[in-house]
């Protein structure tokens, strides 16, 4: 990594001066891939940055970025940063109410959004955000160079303003470089909002040095080369993929952006990447599709597949233990590769040499499967508050079931209560506008992760539990259960609600009916008395509670929405252990007691 990259704001000049690649970015399409050279990217970043400055963006201003993953996200982000401003990324799937809370809390003056859907969400709250001056729409095409009466304009208009400035203002190119050089490594680069256990969004303040120190340390453990090609599809609003893309740019890796999450399989074959970062759910889907295909094959092929996986794992397990495999295992693995594994790897383009998993725990069976077929997954761990990487498995010494070792510069220790603590140059400056919340998690120089874990004698970290209640789906989405549970309990028909979804594919909920309210409603319709066990299974009762779920879902972001529910016939109690003496639900006790019911909720096909 170039030592001259002292801030993220200087990345555009690194791209222009050091990379000089004919293809640095690609955008996958059904008909092929759009290509952007390093010089084209630099020019676009510069003119948009100058255009934003012309519109009034000042150093330190907060600029929201609400878009899906695409080249324009990175271009807009670097344009904001090179103007000395602060990027506030938001998921485009957030509801208008959630967008309002973040824009208001961060006192955002300018917003850059992907398209009309995102613009409509911002437009709906515009009247209650007097500080929000301009909304820039990436997909809006226009020949106008001034914003319309609503304060909206296209990103192309912003770029055109910048181009006109370059032509009209002598010495502006040099002044732009001076502006970039004037950004301090200790300046706030971004405020990323993440939900706490109460569900109230907190803005994580990360400086340029927080993020770049994380990039440098991660690159010491995972090597990348300028001839690598990476496929990017995770949300750039998430700190993991954003930091990964910065690492790609620092090393000159060509980055191909998938058209959408639905086109990943197609885009893998098209781009043939050598590097990919994903969440466990992506790898689970690949594994499931392979296993489903095998299950439908003739018996002889199923036996060959089983033998091949066994041979592959025998080779991989010895490799990670730094042991040489006997000749017969090497020979078996060679046959297995030719007969089985090459065909599986071809589905991902056939060139992947580095696969990283983060954002949620990776299942051991999935990790072993990929290792066996010759595509070992490097699992890591971190949080938004740590920019985000804390640990990584060394590619040459992967230890399945752990999240790896601390990256260089990061110190880890386990507190007396089992909580994992961290310190290092990547730890955030604090939560924006919330000094009390900051003081709760950063004490005596140590960041309290909220996760329970242990560190073995070799330095490998295992996360064993979660001190906080945040649910992390297998797609890597963080969901705060308490506010959603509270919304369910606002219904007179619901006595208690328990949200599910940690390490699962989607969010579900267990509901305890308010028996009096439910029976009153049913009896009013002329039904005779029936047991609560029979009552909760009735179709009309199920429909009644489906309406409750639908009403709650309207207020939630897509990844938070409840896809399945189950009505329980028994109340939670202190005597039964489900409630504490202070009437708080013991989540783990409930999940253990109703384990069979929960498993049935998630018993649908993994390929959904």
N, C-alpha and C positions, 0 to 999 in steps of 0.2 A: 504494500500500500504506500502511495506517494506521501512522503513526510510533509509536502507542501499543502496537503489538504488539512488545514487547521480548523476549518468550520465547514458546515454543510453548505453555506453560502458560496464557498469557493469551489464547490464541485463543478459548476458550469465551466469554469476555466480549466479545471482538470480534464473535463470531457473534451474541450476544444484543443488545449495545448498538448496533452499527453496521449490521448487515445487515438484520434485520427482514424476511426474505423468507418468503412463504407456502410456497414450495417451494425448499429448499436442497439436499436429498438426495432421490434416487429410487433404488429397487431394482427392476430390470426383472424381470417375471414373464411367463409365457405369456399370462396374462389381462390384462396391463397393467402399470402401475408403481405400487409403493407410494411414498407421498410423506411427507416429513418437513419441517416448517417449521424455520426457524432457532431459534425459541423452544423447540420440542420437542427439538431436538438439544441445546441448552444445558441444559435441565432434565435430560435423560437423562445427559449427561456429568457434571453436578454430583452427582446422586444416586448414580451409580456410583462417582465419586471419593470421596464421603463414606462410601459403603458399604465401599469398599476400606480406607479409613482406620480404620473401625470394626473391620475384621478384622485390623488390625495393620500395614498397609502404612505404612512410614515414609519420609520423604524420603531419597533415595539408594538405597532398596531396588530390586533388579532384579526386574522382573515380565515373564515371558515372554508373548508373544502369538503363538498358533499358529492361524491362520485363513486362509480364502480371502478374496478381495477382496469386501467388503460394507460397508454403513454401520456395522455393529457394530464392524468393525475400527477405523475412525477414532474412533468413540465411545469404545471401550475405551482406545485409545492416548491420546487427549486426557484421559481420566479418570485414567489413570496419571500423565501428565505434570503435570496440575494438582494432583495429590497430592504433587508434588515427587519422585516416583519415576522410575525409568529403564526405558524400554521395551526389551525384548530380543525382536525379531521373528524368527520361524522359519518357514520354508516348511512348510506342512502335509504336503507330499509327502516330507519327510525320513524316513529310516528311524529306528527306535527307537534304534539305536546312536548315530546322529548327534545325535539330540535329547538323549540322555543326555550326550554330550560337551559340548554347548553349555550345557545347564542346570547341569552340574557346574562347568564352567569359570567361568561368570558368577556362580556361587553364587546362583542364582535361588531366591527364597523363595515366590513366588506365580506361578501360571500361568493364563492365560485361553486357552481353546481353543474351536474352532468347534463341534465335535459329538462324538459318541461315538467315531468313528474316531480322532480326535486324542487324546481322553481315554484311549483304550485304549493308545496309544503311550506316553503319559506314565505311565499306571498300570503298564506293564510294567517301568519303571525306577524306580518310586517307592521301592522298598525300599532301593535303593542311593544315594538322594538324601535323606539325613536332614534337610537344610536346607529342602527343599521342603515347605511346610506346607499349602497350599490349592490346589486345582485348580477353576477356575470354568469351567463349560461354557455357552457362549452359547446353544445350541439347547435346553438342558434346561429344561423347564417344570416348576415346582414351586410348591406353596402353602406350603412350609416356608421359614422364615427362618433356619434354622441348618443348617450343613453336615452331611452324613451321616458315618458312622463312618470312611469311607475318606478323608475330607478333601475331598470334592467337593461342589459346589453349583452351582445355576444362576445365570446372570448376572442373571436377574429377581430372585433372592433378594438378591443384592448391592444391586441398585437399591432394593429394598424396605427394606433396612436404612437406606439413605441417606434415603429418604423419611421413615421413622419418626424419624430423628435430626432432620431439619428441623422436624418437628412438635413434638418433645419438648424440643429444646435451644434455648433462647432465644439469639438473636444468632448462630446457627450460620452463617446466610447471609453475614453480614459476616466472620466468621472464615474462611470458605472463600475469600472474596475476598482476605483478608490472607495466607492460605497461598499463593495463586496469586501475589500480589505479592511474596512472599518468595523466590520462585524466582529465582535469579540467571542472567543471560544466559550466564555462564561455567560453569554447572552442566552435568554430563553429562546429556543428554536421552535418548540411546539408545546401545546397543551392538549393532552389526550384524555378524554373523559371516560372514566370507567366506573361501573356501579360498585358501591360498597354493600355491606350486608343489609343495610337499611334500604337499599335501592336508590338512594339519593346519589346523583352523579357527582363525581369528584374529578377535578381537572388536574391531571398529573403534569407538573412542569418539568420538562427536560431541556437541558442546555445543549448547545452544539457539542461540547466536550463529553457530556453524558453519553450521547449517541455514538460519536466517533470513537470514543474509548472502547465502547462495546463492539463496534465494527472491527477495530484493530485486534482486540483480544480474541474475538471469534475467528478471525482469519489466521491467527497463530495456531489454532487447533484444526481448522478446516481450510485446506488450500484450494484456491481457485486460480484459473489461468485465463488469459485474454482470448484463447481460442475455445473456451467453454461457451455453451449455449444453455440458458436457463429458461424454464417455463414458469411464468408467474400467473397465479390465478387467485390466491388468497386475497381478502380485502386489504387494501393498502391503508385503510383506516385503522387496522390492527397493527400494533407496534412491531410484531414479528416480521411480517412481510415487508413493511416499510424499511426496517433496518437491514433486512436481507437485500433489498434492491439497492440501498446505499452501498452495501458491500460489493454487489455486482459492479456498480459504477466505478468504485474505487479500483477494482481489479480489471476493468475493461471487459467484463463478461457481456456477451450479447444477450439481451433480455427480450424474450417473446412473451407477449401478453395474450392469454387465452381470450377467445371471444366472449365466453361466459362459462359458468360452472358446468353447464350442460354439454359443452363442446370439448371438455378436457380430453376425452378418449381420442377424438378426431385430431385435436391439436397436438397431442403427444406424437401421433404417427406422422403428422405433417412436419413438425419442427425437429423431431428427433433430438430432444435436449440431452445434455450431459449432466445437468444439475436440476434438482427440483426440491422445493420446500412445500410441505403440505401438513394437514392435520390428520389425525388417525382415521377419521371417517373416510378420507380419500383412499387410503391404503386398504382399509377394510373392504371397500367396494371392489377393488381390484381382486383381492383374495376371494371374496364371495363369488364373483363372476367366474373365476377359474374353477373353484370347487363345484359350482353348479354345473358348469360344462362337463367336468369330470364325472359327476354323479349321473349324467345322462349318457355317458359313453359305455361301450361294451365292457364286460367284466375284465377282459384281458388288459384293456387300456387303463382301467381303474387300478389294477394290480401294479402295472408299470409305473403309474403316477405315484402310488404309495411307496414303491421301492425307490423311485428317484428322489422323493422328498427326504426319505430316510438317509440316502447316500449323501445328499446335499447338506443335510444338517450335521452329519458325522464329520464332513470336511470343514464346515463353517465353525462348529464348536471347538475343534482343535486349533483352528486358525486364531480365534479370539483368545484362546488360552496360551497362545504362543508355543504351540506344540506342532511338530511335523506329523502329517498324516501318513499312515502306512501306504505302500504302493497300491494295494488292492482298493483302498478307499479312494485314492486319487484316480485310479482307473475307472472305478464305478461312477465317480463324479463326472468324469469325462464323457462316459456313455450317457449318463442322465442329462448332461447339458445338451448333448447333440439330439437326444430323443425327445426331451421334454422342455427343458428350461429356456432354450433359445426361442422357442415358439411363444412362450409366455412373455419373455423380455421384448419380443418384437411388438407386442401390443403397446408398449411404452416408447416405441421408436428404436429400441435396441441399443442405445448408446449411454444410458444412465450410469454414471459412475459414482454419483453422490446424491443420496436421498436423505433429506432432513425432515424430522417430525417434531412438531411442537404445538403449543396451544392447548393440549389436553393429553392425558396419559395414553400411551400406546399399549395395546393389548399384547401380552407375551406371545400368544399363538400367532398373531399377525407379524410380530417382529421375527419370530423363528421361521415363518413361512418365507418371508422376503430374504432372509439370510440363506436359507436352503437353496433358493433358486438363483443365488448369485447377485442379489441386489440388497445388500445390508442397509438397514435404515439407521441413521444416526439420530438418536433421540436426545433432546435437550430440555431444559426447564428454565423458566424465568417469569417475570411479571412486567406489566406495563411500567411499574414504578422503578424497574431496574433496566430499562431501555432496550430490550427486555431480557437479554440472555444472562443467566447466572451459571449454568452448567451445560456441558456438552459431552457426549460420548466420543472419545477419540476414534476416528474411523478405523484405525488399525487395531483397536482394542475395545470393541463394543462389548458392553456387559449388559445383556438383556435383563430387564426388570429394574434397571436403574436409569437415572437421567444423566449419568455421566459424572464428570469431575468439574470442579470450579474452573472457569476460564481464567487466564492470567490476569492478575490485578484484583481479583475478587476473593475476599475472605468469607468463609462460611463457618458457622458453629451451631450447635444444637443447644437451645436453652434448657434449663432444668425441667420445664414442662413439656419438652419435646419439640417446641416450635423451632423451625429453621430460621436463623438470623443471617443477614448478609451485610457486607460493607464493601465499598469500592467506588471508583470514579464514575461508574454508571448509575449510581443511586440518585433518584430524582431530587430536585430542590425542595419539593413539597407539593401539597395540594393547593391549587390556586384559590386564594381568598379563604383558606380554611387552616389557620395555624394550629387550632386545637386538634383537628384530625391528623395533621402532620406530626404533631408531638406524640400522638398515640402510637404511630408506627415507626418513628425514628427516635430511638432512645439510646443515649450514651454512644452515639455514632453508629449504631446498628439498626438496620432496617428489619422490621419484624414481618416476615412473609405471610403469616397466617396459616402456613402449612406445617404439618407434623412430619418429621422425617428423621433419617439417621445417616451417618457418614461412616463407611467402613474403613478398615485400616489402609486400604489402597486409595482412599479419597473419593470413592464412588458414592453418589448420593441416591438414596431411595426416599420417595415421598409416600408415606404410609396412610396419611389421613388429612383431613381438612379442618383446620381450627375454625375457619369462618364458614358461613352457610352458603357461599356462592356456589351455584351449580355450573359446572363446565361441561357442555355437551361434547360429544365426540367430534363435532365440527369446530371445536375450539371457541364457541360462543360462551360468554359469561352471562349468567342469568341470576339476578337477585330474587330469591323466592318470596321473601316476606311481603313486599308490596303487592305482588300478584296474589298471594294467598289472602291478603287483606281485602283485595277487590272481590274475591269470591265470597268472603264472609260478609260483605255488604248486602248480599242477597238474603232475604228472610228465610229462604229455603236451605241455606248452608250454615251448619253449626261449626264445622271445622274443615280446613283444606290443607293438604300437604302436597307441595309441588315435587315432582320427580324429574330426573333428566341428567344427573351427574354421570358423566362417562357414557351417556346413552345417546341414541340417534336423534331423539326429539324430546320435547317437554310433554309430560303427562301430569295428571293430578288425581289424588285420592280425595274424595269428598264424603264428609259425614253429613247426612241430611238433618235438618232440624225436624225432628219427628213430629212434633205438635203441628208445625206449619204444614208439613207435607200431608199428614193425615187429615187435617182440616180441609185442605184443598181437595183431596181425593174423596172424602166423605161428602163434601158439598156436591160432588158430582154423582152421588147416589151409590157409591161402592160400599159393600159390606166390609167389616173388619177383616184384615188379613195381617199376617205376621210381617215384621219389618224386613225379614229376609226375603219374603216373597214380594213385598212391596217395591223394593229397590230394583227388582229384576223386571218389573212390568214395563212394557214398551212405552206406555204413555208417560210414565215417570221418567224413563230414560230421555224421552223427547223434551220433557220439562227442564231437565238439567242440561241437556244439550243447548237449550236456549241461554241458560246462564253462562255456559262456557263461551258461546258465540258472542255474548254481550261483553264479556271480559276481553276476549281476543281482539275486539275492535280497537281497544285502547293500547294494544301491545305491538311492538316491532315483530316482524315476521319470525325471527329466530326465537322469540319469547313465547309465541302463541302455543296454546295447549292443543295437541292433536288427539289425545285420548284421555278418557276419564273413567273412574270406577267409583260407584257408590258403595260405601262400606256399611254393613248393617249394625256395627257396634261402635259405641262412642269411645274416644280416648279417655283414659282415666289415670289418676295418680296411683291407684291400687294396682292397675295393670302395668305400670311402669312407662306408659306412653307420655305421661305428663310429669313435669317436675313439680315440687311443692309450690312453686310460684306460677304453676299452670302453663309453663312453656312446653311445647311439643319436643319430645326427644326423638329427633328425626331417625336416628339409627335404629332405635327400638321398634318404631313403627314399621320401618322398612324390613326388619327381620321378621316381625310377626306376620306381615302381609306379603312375604316374599313371593309366594306362589301366585298371588293376585297380580303383583307387579310384573312378574315374568310373563304372565299371560298378556298383559298390556303391551309388552314389547315383543310378543311372539310372532309378529308379522315378518314377512320376508325381509332379509337384510338388504336386498337389492332395491327396496322401495326408495 
